[in-house]
Amino acid sequence: MTICGVLAQSTVSELARAESWYTAVLGTGPTDRPMDGLVEWQFGEHYGLQVELEPERAGRSTVVLVESDLDGFGRHLDAVGIDHPAIVDAMTVRYLQLEDPDGNRVVVVQ
């Protein structure tokens, strides 16, 4: 077996609200709508992020995204009005932890 990609997934209670928030955070709208109740951002040929309407599980997801310029990402969040904590300098990585409108954790690392 050879795994050749990954899709992170966040479950939400209101798809339109979540799509708006993730679009602001990611700086672009979804690249695909593979089925009702699901929007998807493809970041490369074999990796991306799915946001799925699943109210009974909403708010229980954690997504980790890797960003090459975390300071620039923080400035982007400021520009689009997304509240966020300060960047944390951990021992081996720097990260910024967000919460989407449902409380899903979105961790952006550099």
Contacts in CASP RR format, 6 or more apart in sequence:
PFRMAT RR
TARGET T0000
AUTHOR 0000-0000-0000
METHOD contacts of the structure
MODEL  1
MTICGVLAQSTVSELARAESWYTAVLGTGPTDRPMDGLVEWQFGEHYGLQ
VELEPERAGRSTVVLVESDLDGFGRHLDAVGIDHPAIVDAMTVRYLQLED
PDGNRVVVVQ
4 46 0 8 1.000
5 46 0 8 1.000
5 47 0 8 1.000
6 46 0 8 1.000
6 47 0 8 1.000
6 48 0 8 1.000
7 40 0 8 1.000
7 47 0 8 1.000
7 48 0 8 1.000
7 49 0 8 1.000
7 50 0 8 1.000
8 48 0 8 1.000
8 49 0 8 1.000
8 50 0 8 1.000
8 63 0 8 1.000
8 64 0 8 1.000
8 65 0 8 1.000
9 49 0 8 1.000
9 50 0 8 1.000
9 51 0 8 1.000
9 52 0 8 1.000
9 61 0 8 1.000
9 63 0 8 1.000
10 18 0 8 1.000
10 22 0 8 1.000
10 49 0 8 1.000
10 50 0 8 1.000
10 51 0 8 1.000
10 52 0 8 1.000
10 59 0 8 1.000
10 61 0 8 1.000
10 63 0 8 1.000
10 100 0 8 1.000
10 102 0 8 1.000
10 104 0 8 1.000
10 106 0 8 1.000
11 52 0 8 1.000
11 53 0 8 1.000
11 54 0 8 1.000
11 57 0 8 1.000
11 58 0 8 1.000
11 59 0 8 1.000
11 60 0 8 1.000
11 61 0 8 1.000
11 102 0 8 1.000
11 104 0 8 1.000
12 18 0 8 1.000
12 51 0 8 1.000
12 52 0 8 1.000
12 53 0 8 1.000
12 54 0 8 1.000
12 55 0 8 1.000
12 58 0 8 1.000
12 59 0 8 1.000
12 100 0 8 1.000
12 101 0 8 1.000
12 102 0 8 1.000
12 104 0 8 1.000
13 53 0 8 1.000
13 55 0 8 1.000
13 58 0 8 1.000
13 59 0 8 1.000
13 102 0 8 1.000
14 53 0 8 1.000
14 101 0 8 1.000
14 102 0 8 1.000
15 37 0 8 1.000
15 39 0 8 1.000
15 51 0 8 1.000
15 53 0 8 1.000
17 101 0 8 1.000
18 39 0 8 1.000
18 51 0 8 1.000
18 100 0 8 1.000
18 101 0 8 1.000
18 102 0 8 1.000
19 29 0 8 1.000
19 30 0 8 1.000
19 39 0 8 1.000
19 51 0 8 1.000
21 82 0 8 1.000
21 100 0 8 1.000
21 101 0 8 1.000
22 29 0 8 1.000
22 30 0 8 1.000
22 39 0 8 1.000
22 41 0 8 1.000
22 49 0 8 1.000
22 51 0 8 1.000
22 100 0 8 1.000
23 29 0 8 1.000
23 30 0 8 1.000
24 80 0 8 1.000
24 81 0 8 1.000
24 82 0 8 1.000
25 77 0 8 1.000
25 80 0 8 1.000
25 82 0 8 1.000
25 98 0 8 1.000
25 106 0 8 1.000
26 41 0 8 1.000
26 49 0 8 1.000
27 76 0 8 1.000
27 80 0 8 1.000
28 41 0 8 1.000
29 41 0 8 1.000
30 39 0 8 1.000
30 40 0 8 1.000
30 41 0 8 1.000
30 51 0 8 1.000
31 40 0 8 1.000
31 41 0 8 1.000
31 42 0 8 1.000
32 39 0 8 1.000
32 40 0 8 1.000
32 42 0 8 1.000
33 39 0 8 1.000
33 40 0 8 1.000
34 40 0 8 1.000
37 52 0 8 1.000
37 53 0 8 1.000
38 50 0 8 1.000
38 51 0 8 1.000
38 52 0 8 1.000
38 53 0 8 1.000
39 50 0 8 1.000
39 51 0 8 1.000
40 48 0 8 1.000
40 49 0 8 1.000
40 50 0 8 1.000
40 51 0 8 1.000
41 48 0 8 1.000
41 49 0 8 1.000
42 48 0 8 1.000
43 49 0 8 1.000
49 63 0 8 1.000
49 65 0 8 1.000
58 102 0 8 1.000
58 104 0 8 1.000
59 100 0 8 1.000
59 102 0 8 1.000
59 103 0 8 1.000
59 104 0 8 1.000
60 104 0 8 1.000
61 104 0 8 1.000
61 105 0 8 1.000
62 104 0 8 1.000
62 105 0 8 1.000
62 106 0 8 1.000
62 107 0 8 1.000
63 104 0 8 1.000
63 105 0 8 1.000
63 106 0 8 1.000
63 107 0 8 1.000
64 107 0 8 1.000
64 108 0 8 1.000
64 109 0 8 1.000
65 106 0 8 1.000
65 107 0 8 1.000
65 108 0 8 1.000
65 109 0 8 1.000
66 108 0 8 1.000
66 109 0 8 1.000
66 110 0 8 1.000
67 73 0 8 1.000
67 108 0 8 1.000
67 109 0 8 1.000
67 110 0 8 1.000
68 110 0 8 1.000
69 110 0 8 1.000
70 87 0 8 1.000
70 94 0 8 1.000
70 95 0 8 1.000
70 96 0 8 1.000
70 108 0 8 1.000
70 109 0 8 1.000
70 110 0 8 1.000
71 87 0 8 1.000
73 96 0 8 1.000
73 108 0 8 1.000
74 84 0 8 1.000
74 87 0 8 1.000
74 96 0 8 1.000
77 84 0 8 1.000
77 96 0 8 1.000
77 98 0 8 1.000
82 98 0 8 1.000
84 96 0 8 1.000
84 98 0 8 1.000
85 96 0 8 1.000
85 97 0 8 1.000
86 96 0 8 1.000
87 94 0 8 1.000
87 95 0 8 1.000
87 96 0 8 1.000
88 94 0 8 1.000
88 95 0 8 1.000
88 96 0 8 1.000
88 97 0 8 1.000
93 109 0 8 1.000
93 110 0 8 1.000
94 109 0 8 1.000
94 110 0 8 1.000
95 107 0 8 1.000
95 108 0 8 1.000
95 109 0 8 1.000
95 110 0 8 1.000
96 107 0 8 1.000
96 108 0 8 1.000
97 105 0 8 1.000
97 106 0 8 1.000
97 107 0 8 1.000
97 108 0 8 1.000
98 105 0 8 1.000
98 106 0 8 1.000
98 107 0 8 1.000
98 108 0 8 1.000
99 105 0 8 1.000
99 106 0 8 1.000
100 106 0 8 1.000
END
